[in-house]
Amino acid sequence: MQRTNLLKTLFFTLSLLALVACDKTNGLEVKTADFTVNHASVYLTKSITFTANDSLGGKEYAWDFGDGNTVTGKYNVTHTYENGGIYLASMSINGFKSTKEITVRKGTLSFRIVNKSSKYFDCLTYIDNYQSGSVNRFYVNPKSQSDTIYSGLASNIGDKHLFGVSFFIENSEYTFLDIKWIDSFKHNDIIVTDTTKVIPRSSHGIPSSIMIKDL
């Protein structure tokens, strides 16, 4: 009889422990909906990982990425935004909710022309090539800079792209002496000063370089 009571007590204890464990995996022990992201600001096609600070909620985490996409699942999920913009992502668990602002840039890379020279630029820029690349035409005043320009190119030759530029100064066209490459998923400042060396676009043979200040 005593042995039977001991077995009943042991069975009850094990059942209680199992119930407590089950409750924990159902989110009953989760006390916060706070979460972190590995990138709060990204370029398009770059995925973001969302991770709840409290991982005891099993598969009851309700994620809303702010772009019309939602998912209920684990404490960490990955999402990729398809359009640039500012999104308010949220996570809910066990009656708690937390939000975080996500900035998605409008392309896979960005650049500016930073004009530190005394010359006025009429710029024509392209990435990779004129036919299938990203082409932009804009003006940059002396001691000024262009707006941030985004390119939505897919990375077709690794994560680097050929950057081409023409500077129209006093009705003549010039370009950099050296080939420039820019990186995907990064911002690139193209800096021009009075001592930057350029070459005429219309030159034949081996062109002579000239500094911006001497144009």
ZAVEX-434563 format. One record per residue: residue in three letters; chain; x, y, z of N, C-alpha, C in turn. Coordinates in steps of 0.2 Angstrom, whole numbers, plus 5000, padded with zeros to 4 digits. Example, Ala and Ser with C-alpha at 12.3 -4.5 7.8 and 13.67 -1.06 7.14 Angstrom:
// residues 2
+------+-------+------+------+------+------+------+------+------+------+------+
: rest : kette :  nxx :  nyy :  nzz : caxx : cayy : cazz :  cxx :  cyy :  czz :
+------+-------+------+------+------+------+------+------+------+------+------+
:  ALA :     A : 5066 : 4972 : 5039 : 5062 : 4978 : 5039 : 5066 : 4984 : 5039 :
:  SER :     A : 5064 : 4989 : 5035 : 5068 : 4995 : 5036 : 5064 : 5000 : 5039 :
+------+-------+------+------+------+------+------+------+------+------+------+
//
This chain:
// residues 215
+------+-------+------+------+------+------+------+------+------+------+------+
: rest : kette :  nxx :  nyy :  nzz : caxx : cayy : cazz :  cxx :  cyy :  czz :
+------+-------+------+------+------+------+------+------+------+------+------+
:  MET :     A : 5004 : 4994 : 5000 : 5000 : 5000 : 5000 : 5004 : 5006 : 5000 :
:  GLN :     A : 5009 : 5006 : 5004 : 5014 : 5012 : 5005 : 5018 : 5013 : 4998 :
:  ARG :     A : 5019 : 5007 : 4995 : 5023 : 5007 : 4989 : 5018 : 5010 : 4983 :
:  THR :     A : 5012 : 5008 : 4983 : 5007 : 5011 : 4979 : 5006 : 5018 : 4979 :
:  ASN :     A : 5006 : 5021 : 4985 : 5005 : 5028 : 4987 : 5011 : 5032 : 4984 :
:  LEU :     A : 5017 : 5029 : 4985 : 5023 : 5032 : 4983 : 5023 : 5033 : 4975 :
:  LEU :     A : 5021 : 5027 : 4972 : 5021 : 5027 : 4965 : 5016 : 5033 : 4962 :
:  LYS :     A : 5010 : 5033 : 4966 : 5005 : 5038 : 4964 : 5008 : 5045 : 4964 :
:  THR :     A : 5012 : 5046 : 4970 : 5015 : 5053 : 4971 : 5020 : 5055 : 4966 :
:  LEU :     A : 5024 : 5050 : 4964 : 5029 : 5051 : 4959 : 5026 : 5052 : 4952 :
:  PHE :     A : 5021 : 5049 : 4951 : 5017 : 5050 : 4944 : 5014 : 5057 : 4944 :
:  PHE :     A : 5011 : 5059 : 4950 : 5008 : 5066 : 4950 : 5014 : 5071 : 4949 :
:  THR :     A : 5019 : 5070 : 4952 : 5025 : 5075 : 4952 : 5027 : 5075 : 4945 :
:  LEU :     A : 5028 : 5070 : 4942 : 5031 : 5070 : 4935 : 5026 : 5073 : 4930 :
:  SER :     A : 5019 : 5072 : 4931 : 5014 : 5075 : 4927 : 5014 : 5082 : 4928 :
:  LEU :     A : 5015 : 5084 : 4934 : 5015 : 5092 : 4936 : 5021 : 5095 : 4932 :
:  LEU :     A : 5027 : 5092 : 4932 : 5033 : 5094 : 4929 : 5032 : 5095 : 4922 :
:  ALA :     A : 5029 : 5090 : 4919 : 5027 : 5090 : 4912 : 5022 : 5095 : 4910 :
:  LEU :     A : 5017 : 5096 : 4914 : 5013 : 5102 : 4913 : 5016 : 5109 : 4913 :
:  VAL :     A : 5020 : 5110 : 4918 : 5024 : 5116 : 4918 : 5028 : 5117 : 4912 :
:  ALA :     A : 5032 : 5112 : 4910 : 5036 : 5112 : 4904 : 5032 : 5114 : 4898 :
:  CYS :     A : 5026 : 5111 : 4898 : 5021 : 5112 : 4892 : 5019 : 5119 : 4892 :
:  ASP :     A : 5018 : 5122 : 4898 : 5015 : 5129 : 4899 : 5021 : 5134 : 4896 :
:  LYS :     A : 5027 : 5132 : 4898 : 5033 : 5136 : 4896 : 5033 : 5137 : 4888 :
:  THR :     A : 5033 : 5131 : 4885 : 5033 : 5131 : 4878 : 5027 : 5134 : 4874 :
:  ASN :     A : 5022 : 5135 : 4878 : 5016 : 5138 : 4875 : 5016 : 5146 : 4876 :
:  GLY :     A : 5022 : 5148 : 4879 : 5022 : 5155 : 4880 : 5020 : 5158 : 4886 :
:  LEU :     A : 5018 : 5154 : 4891 : 5015 : 5156 : 4898 : 5020 : 5159 : 4902 :
:  GLU :     A : 5026 : 5158 : 4901 : 5032 : 5161 : 4905 : 5035 : 5167 : 4901 :
:  VAL :     A : 5033 : 5169 : 4895 : 5036 : 5174 : 4892 : 5033 : 5181 : 4895 :
:  LYS :     A : 5038 : 5185 : 4897 : 5036 : 5191 : 4900 : 5037 : 5198 : 4896 :
:  THR :     A : 5040 : 5197 : 4890 : 5041 : 5203 : 4886 : 5041 : 5201 : 4879 :
:  ALA :     A : 5039 : 5206 : 4875 : 5039 : 5205 : 4867 : 5045 : 5209 : 4864 :
:  ASP :     A : 5050 : 5211 : 4868 : 5055 : 5215 : 4865 : 5059 : 5210 : 4860 :
:  PHE :     A : 5062 : 5213 : 4855 : 5065 : 5209 : 4850 : 5071 : 5214 : 4847 :
:  THR :     A : 5076 : 5210 : 4844 : 5081 : 5214 : 4841 : 5081 : 5212 : 4833 :
:  VAL :     A : 5085 : 5216 : 4829 : 5086 : 5215 : 4822 : 5093 : 5215 : 4821 :
:  ASN :     A : 5096 : 5211 : 4816 : 5103 : 5212 : 4814 : 5104 : 5218 : 4810 :
:  HIS :     A : 5099 : 5220 : 4807 : 5100 : 5227 : 4803 : 5094 : 5231 : 4803 :
:  ALA :     A : 5094 : 5237 : 4806 : 5088 : 5241 : 4806 : 5088 : 5245 : 4800 :
:  SER :     A : 5093 : 5245 : 4796 : 5093 : 5249 : 4789 : 5097 : 5245 : 4784 :
:  VAL :     A : 5093 : 5243 : 4779 : 5096 : 5239 : 4774 : 5095 : 5241 : 4767 :
:  TYR :     A : 5098 : 5238 : 4762 : 5097 : 5239 : 4755 : 5092 : 5233 : 4753 :
:  LEU :     A : 5089 : 5235 : 4747 : 5084 : 5229 : 4745 : 5088 : 5223 : 4743 :
:  THR :     A : 5084 : 5217 : 4744 : 5087 : 5210 : 4743 : 5091 : 5208 : 4749 :
:  LYS :     A : 5092 : 5212 : 4754 : 5096 : 5210 : 4759 : 5091 : 5208 : 4765 :
:  SER :     A : 5092 : 5202 : 4767 : 5087 : 5199 : 4772 : 5089 : 5202 : 4779 :
:  ILE :     A : 5083 : 5202 : 4783 : 5084 : 5205 : 4790 : 5082 : 5199 : 4795 :
:  THR :     A : 5085 : 5198 : 4800 : 5084 : 5193 : 4805 : 5081 : 5196 : 4811 :
:  PHE :     A : 5075 : 5194 : 4813 : 5071 : 5196 : 4819 : 5072 : 5191 : 4825 :
:  THR :     A : 5074 : 5193 : 4831 : 5075 : 5188 : 4836 : 5072 : 5191 : 4842 :
:  ALA :     A : 5067 : 5187 : 4845 : 5064 : 5189 : 4852 : 5069 : 5188 : 4857 :
:  ASN :     A : 5069 : 5193 : 4862 : 5073 : 5193 : 4868 : 5072 : 5187 : 4872 :
:  ASP :     A : 5065 : 5185 : 4873 : 5063 : 5179 : 4877 : 5061 : 5174 : 4872 :
:  SER :     A : 5065 : 5168 : 4872 : 5064 : 5162 : 4868 : 5060 : 5157 : 4870 :
:  LEU :     A : 5056 : 5158 : 4876 : 5052 : 5152 : 4879 : 5045 : 5151 : 4876 :
:  GLY :     A : 5043 : 5155 : 4871 : 5036 : 5155 : 4868 : 5035 : 5150 : 4863 :
:  GLY :     A : 5039 : 5145 : 4862 : 5038 : 5140 : 4857 : 5037 : 5142 : 4850 :
:  LYS :     A : 5031 : 5141 : 4847 : 5030 : 5143 : 4840 : 5024 : 5148 : 4840 :
:  GLU :     A : 5023 : 5152 : 4846 : 5017 : 5156 : 4847 : 5019 : 5164 : 4845 :
:  TYR :     A : 5025 : 5165 : 4842 : 5027 : 5172 : 4841 : 5023 : 5174 : 4835 :
:  ALA :     A : 5020 : 5180 : 4835 : 5016 : 5183 : 4829 : 5020 : 5189 : 4827 :
:  TRP :     A : 5023 : 5188 : 4821 : 5027 : 5193 : 4818 : 5023 : 5197 : 4812 :
:  ASP :     A : 5023 : 5203 : 4813 : 5020 : 5208 : 4807 : 5026 : 5212 : 4805 :
:  PHE :     A : 5028 : 5212 : 4798 : 5034 : 5215 : 4796 : 5032 : 5222 : 4793 :
:  GLY :     A : 5026 : 5224 : 4793 : 5024 : 5231 : 4792 : 5023 : 5232 : 4784 :
:  ASP :     A : 5024 : 5227 : 4780 : 5023 : 5227 : 4773 : 5018 : 5223 : 4770 :
:  GLY :     A : 5013 : 5221 : 4775 : 5008 : 5216 : 4773 : 5009 : 5209 : 4774 :
:  ASN :     A : 5015 : 5207 : 4776 : 5017 : 5200 : 4777 : 5017 : 5199 : 4785 :
:  THR :     A : 5014 : 5194 : 4787 : 5014 : 5191 : 4794 : 5016 : 5184 : 4794 :
:  VAL :     A : 5018 : 5182 : 4800 : 5020 : 5175 : 4801 : 5019 : 5173 : 4808 :
:  THR :     A : 5017 : 5167 : 4810 : 5017 : 5165 : 4817 : 5021 : 5159 : 4817 :
:  GLY :     A : 5026 : 5160 : 4822 : 5031 : 5154 : 4822 : 5036 : 5155 : 4828 :
:  LYS :     A : 5042 : 5154 : 4826 : 5047 : 5153 : 4831 : 5049 : 5160 : 4834 :
:  TYR :     A : 5054 : 5160 : 4839 : 5056 : 5167 : 4842 : 5061 : 5170 : 4837 :
:  ASN :     A : 5064 : 5167 : 4832 : 5068 : 5171 : 4827 : 5066 : 5169 : 4820 :
:  VAL :     A : 5065 : 5174 : 4816 : 5063 : 5173 : 4809 : 5067 : 5178 : 4804 :
:  THR :     A : 5067 : 5176 : 4798 : 5070 : 5181 : 4793 : 5065 : 5183 : 4788 :
:  HIS :     A : 5066 : 5190 : 4786 : 5062 : 5192 : 4781 : 5065 : 5197 : 4776 :
:  THR :     A : 5063 : 5197 : 4770 : 5066 : 5202 : 4765 : 5061 : 5206 : 4762 :
:  TYR :     A : 5062 : 5213 : 4762 : 5057 : 5217 : 4760 : 5058 : 5218 : 4752 :
:  GLU :     A : 5053 : 5219 : 4749 : 5053 : 5220 : 4741 : 5053 : 5227 : 4739 :
:  ASN :     A : 5051 : 5232 : 4743 : 5051 : 5239 : 4741 : 5054 : 5243 : 4746 :
:  GLY :     A : 5057 : 5248 : 4744 : 5060 : 5253 : 4749 : 5055 : 5257 : 4753 :
:  GLY :     A : 5057 : 5259 : 4758 : 5053 : 5263 : 4763 : 5054 : 5262 : 4770 :
:  ILE :     A : 5050 : 5265 : 4774 : 5051 : 5264 : 4781 : 5045 : 5260 : 4784 :
:  TYR :     A : 5046 : 5255 : 4787 : 5041 : 5250 : 4790 : 5041 : 5249 : 4797 :
:  LEU :     A : 5036 : 5248 : 4800 : 5035 : 5247 : 4807 : 5034 : 5240 : 4809 :
:  ALA :     A : 5039 : 5236 : 4810 : 5038 : 5229 : 4812 : 5036 : 5228 : 4819 :
:  SER :     A : 5032 : 5223 : 4820 : 5030 : 5221 : 4827 : 5030 : 5214 : 4828 :
:  MET :     A : 5031 : 5212 : 4835 : 5030 : 5205 : 4837 : 5026 : 5205 : 4843 :
:  SER :     A : 5021 : 5200 : 4843 : 5016 : 5199 : 4849 : 5017 : 5192 : 4852 :
:  ILE :     A : 5017 : 5191 : 4858 : 5017 : 5185 : 4862 : 5014 : 5186 : 4869 :
:  ASN :     A : 5010 : 5181 : 4870 : 5007 : 5181 : 4877 : 5004 : 5187 : 4880 :
:  GLY :     A : 5001 : 5191 : 4875 : 4998 : 5197 : 4877 : 5002 : 5203 : 4877 :
:  PHE :     A : 5009 : 5202 : 4875 : 5014 : 5208 : 4875 : 5015 : 5209 : 4868 :
:  LYS :     A : 5017 : 5216 : 4866 : 5018 : 5218 : 4859 : 5024 : 5223 : 4859 :
:  SER :     A : 5028 : 5222 : 4854 : 5034 : 5227 : 4854 : 5034 : 5229 : 4846 :
:  THR :     A : 5037 : 5235 : 4845 : 5038 : 5237 : 4838 : 5045 : 5240 : 4837 :
:  LYS :     A : 5047 : 5240 : 4831 : 5053 : 5243 : 4829 : 5053 : 5245 : 4822 :
:  GLU :     A : 5056 : 5251 : 4821 : 5056 : 5254 : 4814 : 5062 : 5251 : 4810 :
:  ILE :     A : 5060 : 5250 : 4804 : 5065 : 5247 : 4799 : 5065 : 5251 : 4793 :
:  THR :     A : 5071 : 5253 : 4791 : 5072 : 5257 : 4785 : 5075 : 5253 : 4779 :
:  VAL :     A : 5071 : 5253 : 4774 : 5074 : 5249 : 4768 : 5075 : 5254 : 4762 :
:  ARG :     A : 5082 : 5254 : 4760 : 5084 : 5259 : 4755 : 5081 : 5257 : 4748 :
:  LYS :     A : 5081 : 5261 : 4743 : 5077 : 5260 : 4737 : 5081 : 5256 : 4732 :
:  GLY :     A : 5087 : 5254 : 4733 : 5090 : 5250 : 4729 : 5095 : 5245 : 4732 :
:  THR :     A : 5100 : 5242 : 4728 : 5105 : 5238 : 4731 : 5111 : 5241 : 4732 :
:  LEU :     A : 5112 : 5248 : 4731 : 5118 : 5252 : 4732 : 5116 : 5259 : 4732 :
:  SER :     A : 5120 : 5263 : 4734 : 5119 : 5271 : 4733 : 5125 : 5274 : 4733 :
:  PHE :     A : 5125 : 5280 : 4730 : 5131 : 5284 : 4729 : 5129 : 5292 : 4729 :
:  ARG :     A : 5134 : 5296 : 4730 : 5133 : 5303 : 4729 : 5140 : 5306 : 4726 :
:  ILE :     A : 5139 : 5311 : 4722 : 5145 : 5315 : 4720 : 5146 : 5320 : 4725 :
:  VAL :     A : 5152 : 5320 : 4728 : 5153 : 5325 : 4733 : 5158 : 5330 : 4730 :
:  ASN :     A : 5156 : 5336 : 4728 : 5160 : 5341 : 4724 : 5164 : 5346 : 4729 :
:  LYS :     A : 5170 : 5344 : 4731 : 5174 : 5349 : 4735 : 5178 : 5354 : 4731 :
:  SER :     A : 5177 : 5354 : 4724 : 5181 : 5358 : 4720 : 5177 : 5365 : 4719 :
:  SER :     A : 5181 : 5369 : 4715 : 5178 : 5376 : 4714 : 5174 : 5376 : 4707 :
:  LYS :     A : 5173 : 5370 : 4704 : 5170 : 5369 : 4698 : 5162 : 5367 : 4698 :
:  TYR :     A : 5158 : 5369 : 4693 : 5151 : 5367 : 4693 : 5151 : 5361 : 4688 :
:  PHE :     A : 5148 : 5356 : 4690 : 5147 : 5349 : 4687 : 5141 : 5348 : 4684 :
:  ASP :     A : 5140 : 5346 : 4677 : 5135 : 5343 : 4674 : 5137 : 5336 : 4674 :
:  CYS :     A : 5134 : 5332 : 4678 : 5136 : 5325 : 4678 : 5132 : 5320 : 4674 :
:  LEU :     A : 5135 : 5315 : 4671 : 5131 : 5309 : 4668 : 5135 : 5303 : 4671 :
:  THR :     A : 5131 : 5299 : 4675 : 5134 : 5293 : 4679 : 5130 : 5287 : 4676 :
:  TYR :     A : 5134 : 5282 : 4676 : 5131 : 5275 : 4675 : 5135 : 5270 : 4679 :
:  ILE :     A : 5131 : 5264 : 4680 : 5134 : 5259 : 4684 : 5133 : 5252 : 4679 :
:  ASP :     A : 5139 : 5249 : 4678 : 5140 : 5244 : 4674 : 5140 : 5245 : 4666 :
:  ASN :     A : 5135 : 5248 : 4663 : 5135 : 5250 : 4656 : 5129 : 5254 : 4655 :
:  TYR :     A : 5129 : 5258 : 4649 : 5124 : 5262 : 4647 : 5118 : 5259 : 4645 :
:  GLN :     A : 5118 : 5253 : 4642 : 5112 : 5249 : 4639 : 5108 : 5246 : 4645 :
:  SER :     A : 5111 : 5242 : 4649 : 5107 : 5238 : 4654 : 5108 : 5241 : 4661 :
:  GLY :     A : 5113 : 5246 : 4662 : 5114 : 5248 : 4669 : 5110 : 5254 : 4671 :
:  SER :     A : 5112 : 5257 : 4676 : 5108 : 5262 : 4679 : 5111 : 5269 : 4677 :
:  VAL :     A : 5108 : 5273 : 4674 : 5110 : 5279 : 4671 : 5107 : 5285 : 4674 :
:  ASN :     A : 5111 : 5291 : 4676 : 5108 : 5296 : 4680 : 5111 : 5303 : 4677 :
:  ARG :     A : 5107 : 5308 : 4676 : 5110 : 5315 : 4674 : 5108 : 5320 : 4679 :
:  PHE :     A : 5113 : 5324 : 4682 : 5111 : 5328 : 4687 : 5117 : 5334 : 4687 :
:  TYR :     A : 5115 : 5339 : 4691 : 5120 : 5344 : 4692 : 5123 : 5345 : 4699 :
:  VAL :     A : 5129 : 5347 : 4700 : 5132 : 5348 : 4707 : 5135 : 5354 : 4707 :
:  ASN :     A : 5133 : 5359 : 4712 : 5137 : 5365 : 4713 : 5143 : 5364 : 4716 :
:  PRO :     A : 5148 : 5369 : 4715 : 5154 : 5369 : 4719 : 5153 : 5369 : 4726 :
:  LYS :     A : 5158 : 5366 : 4730 : 5157 : 5365 : 4737 : 5151 : 5362 : 4739 :
:  SER :     A : 5148 : 5357 : 4736 : 5142 : 5355 : 4737 : 5142 : 5347 : 4736 :
:  GLN :     A : 5136 : 5344 : 4736 : 5135 : 5337 : 4734 : 5129 : 5335 : 4731 :
:  SER :     A : 5128 : 5330 : 4728 : 5122 : 5328 : 4724 : 5117 : 5325 : 4730 :
:  ASP :     A : 5111 : 5324 : 4728 : 5107 : 5320 : 4732 : 5110 : 5312 : 4732 :
:  THR :     A : 5107 : 5308 : 4736 : 5109 : 5301 : 4736 : 5105 : 5298 : 4731 :
:  ILE :     A : 5109 : 5294 : 4727 : 5106 : 5291 : 4721 : 5106 : 5283 : 4722 :
:  TYR :     A : 5101 : 5280 : 4721 : 5100 : 5273 : 4722 : 5100 : 5269 : 4715 :
:  SER :     A : 5103 : 5263 : 4715 : 5103 : 5259 : 4710 : 5100 : 5252 : 4712 :
:  GLY :     A : 5095 : 5250 : 4708 : 5092 : 5244 : 4709 : 5095 : 5238 : 4706 :
:  LEU :     A : 5101 : 5238 : 4704 : 5104 : 5233 : 4700 : 5105 : 5226 : 4704 :
:  ALA :     A : 5104 : 5221 : 4701 : 5106 : 5214 : 4705 : 5113 : 5214 : 4704 :
:  SER :     A : 5116 : 5210 : 4709 : 5124 : 5209 : 4709 : 5125 : 5204 : 4704 :
:  ASN :     A : 5127 : 5206 : 4698 : 5129 : 5201 : 4692 : 5136 : 5199 : 4691 :
:  ILE :     A : 5140 : 5203 : 4695 : 5147 : 5201 : 4694 : 5150 : 5202 : 4701 :
:  GLY :     A : 5148 : 5197 : 4706 : 5150 : 5198 : 4713 : 5146 : 5203 : 4716 :
:  ASP :     A : 5149 : 5207 : 4721 : 5146 : 5212 : 4724 : 5150 : 5219 : 4722 :
:  LYS :     A : 5153 : 5219 : 4716 : 5156 : 5225 : 4714 : 5153 : 5227 : 4707 :
:  HIS :     A : 5153 : 5234 : 4706 : 5150 : 5236 : 4699 : 5155 : 5242 : 4697 :
:  LEU :     A : 5155 : 5242 : 4690 : 5159 : 5247 : 4687 : 5155 : 5253 : 4687 :
:  PHE :     A : 5159 : 5259 : 4690 : 5155 : 5265 : 4690 : 5159 : 5270 : 4685 :
:  GLY :     A : 5154 : 5272 : 4680 : 5157 : 5277 : 4675 : 5154 : 5284 : 4676 :
:  VAL :     A : 5157 : 5289 : 4675 : 5155 : 5296 : 4676 : 5158 : 5301 : 4670 :
:  SER :     A : 5154 : 5305 : 4668 : 5156 : 5311 : 4664 : 5155 : 5317 : 4667 :
:  PHE :     A : 5160 : 5322 : 4667 : 5159 : 5328 : 4670 : 5159 : 5333 : 4664 :
:  PHE :     A : 5154 : 5337 : 4663 : 5154 : 5342 : 4658 : 5155 : 5349 : 4661 :
:  ILE :     A : 5161 : 5351 : 4659 : 5164 : 5357 : 4662 : 5166 : 5362 : 4656 :
:  GLU :     A : 5163 : 5368 : 4656 : 5164 : 5373 : 4651 : 5163 : 5369 : 4644 :
:  ASN :     A : 5158 : 5366 : 4643 : 5156 : 5362 : 4637 : 5161 : 5357 : 4634 :
:  SER :     A : 5165 : 5355 : 4639 : 5169 : 5349 : 4637 : 5168 : 5343 : 4642 :
:  GLU :     A : 5169 : 5337 : 4640 : 5167 : 5331 : 4644 : 5174 : 5328 : 4646 :
:  TYR :     A : 5174 : 5326 : 4653 : 5180 : 5323 : 4656 : 5177 : 5317 : 4660 :
:  THR :     A : 5182 : 5313 : 4661 : 5181 : 5307 : 4666 : 5187 : 5306 : 4670 :
:  PHE :     A : 5186 : 5301 : 4675 : 5191 : 5300 : 4680 : 5197 : 5297 : 4676 :
:  LEU :     A : 5203 : 5298 : 4679 : 5209 : 5295 : 4676 : 5209 : 5287 : 4677 :
:  ASP :     A : 5207 : 5285 : 4683 : 5207 : 5278 : 4685 : 5200 : 5275 : 4685 :
:  ILE :     A : 5199 : 5269 : 4683 : 5193 : 5265 : 4684 : 5190 : 5265 : 4691 :
:  LYS :     A : 5184 : 5266 : 4692 : 5181 : 5266 : 4699 : 5176 : 5260 : 4699 :
:  TRP :     A : 5176 : 5256 : 4705 : 5172 : 5251 : 4706 : 5168 : 5253 : 4713 :
:  ILE :     A : 5161 : 5251 : 4713 : 5158 : 5252 : 4719 : 5154 : 5246 : 4721 :
:  ASP :     A : 5153 : 5246 : 4728 : 5151 : 5239 : 4731 : 5143 : 5239 : 4732 :
:  SER :     A : 5140 : 5233 : 4731 : 5133 : 5232 : 4732 : 5132 : 5232 : 4740 :
:  PHE :     A : 5126 : 5234 : 4742 : 5124 : 5235 : 4749 : 5128 : 5239 : 4753 :
:  LYS :     A : 5131 : 5245 : 4749 : 5134 : 5250 : 4753 : 5133 : 5257 : 4750 :
:  HIS :     A : 5134 : 5262 : 4754 : 5134 : 5269 : 4751 : 5141 : 5271 : 4749 :
:  ASN :     A : 5142 : 5274 : 4743 : 5148 : 5276 : 4740 : 5148 : 5283 : 4739 :
:  ASP :     A : 5153 : 5287 : 4742 : 5154 : 5294 : 4741 : 5159 : 5295 : 4736 :
:  ILE :     A : 5158 : 5298 : 4730 : 5163 : 5299 : 4725 : 5165 : 5306 : 4726 :
:  ILE :     A : 5171 : 5307 : 4728 : 5174 : 5314 : 4730 : 5178 : 5317 : 4725 :
:  VAL :     A : 5176 : 5323 : 4723 : 5180 : 5327 : 4718 : 5183 : 5333 : 4721 :
:  THR :     A : 5189 : 5334 : 4720 : 5192 : 5340 : 4723 : 5196 : 5344 : 4717 :
:  ASP :     A : 5199 : 5350 : 4719 : 5202 : 5354 : 4714 : 5208 : 5350 : 4711 :
:  THR :     A : 5211 : 5346 : 4715 : 5217 : 5342 : 4713 : 5215 : 5335 : 4710 :
:  THR :     A : 5209 : 5333 : 4709 : 5207 : 5327 : 4706 : 5209 : 5327 : 4699 :
:  LYS :     A : 5212 : 5322 : 4696 : 5215 : 5322 : 4689 : 5209 : 5318 : 4685 :
:  VAL :     A : 5208 : 5322 : 4679 : 5203 : 5319 : 4674 : 5206 : 5319 : 4667 :
:  ILE :     A : 5203 : 5316 : 4663 : 5205 : 5315 : 4656 : 5199 : 5317 : 4651 :
:  PRO :     A : 5201 : 5320 : 4646 : 5195 : 5322 : 4641 : 5192 : 5316 : 4638 :
:  ARG :     A : 5186 : 5315 : 4637 : 5182 : 5310 : 4634 : 5184 : 5309 : 4627 :
:  SER :     A : 5185 : 5315 : 4623 : 5186 : 5315 : 4616 : 5193 : 5314 : 4614 :
:  SER :     A : 5198 : 5313 : 4619 : 5205 : 5312 : 4617 : 5206 : 5306 : 4613 :
:  HIS :     A : 5211 : 5306 : 4609 : 5213 : 5300 : 4605 : 5220 : 5298 : 4607 :
:  GLY :     A : 5222 : 5291 : 4607 : 5228 : 5289 : 4609 : 5229 : 5289 : 4617 :
:  ILE :     A : 5234 : 5290 : 4619 : 5236 : 5291 : 4626 : 5234 : 5298 : 4629 :
:  PRO :     A : 5228 : 5299 : 4632 : 5227 : 5306 : 4634 : 5231 : 5308 : 4640 :
:  SER :     A : 5231 : 5315 : 4640 : 5235 : 5318 : 4646 : 5230 : 5320 : 4651 :
:  SER :     A : 5232 : 5319 : 4657 : 5228 : 5320 : 4663 : 5228 : 5328 : 4665 :
:  ILE :     A : 5223 : 5330 : 4668 : 5223 : 5337 : 4670 : 5219 : 5338 : 4676 :
:  MET :     A : 5221 : 5342 : 4681 : 5218 : 5343 : 4687 : 5211 : 5347 : 4686 :
:  ILE :     A : 5206 : 5346 : 4690 : 5200 : 5350 : 4689 : 5201 : 5357 : 4690 :
:  LYS :     A : 5205 : 5360 : 4694 : 5206 : 5367 : 4695 : 5209 : 5370 : 4689 :
:  ASP :     A : 5212 : 5366 : 4684 : 5215 : 5369 : 4678 : 5211 : 5369 : 4672 :
:  LEU :     A : 5205 : 5367 : 4673 : 5200 : 5367 : 4667 : 5197 : 5373 : 4666 :
+------+-------+------+------+------+------+------+------+------+------+------+
//
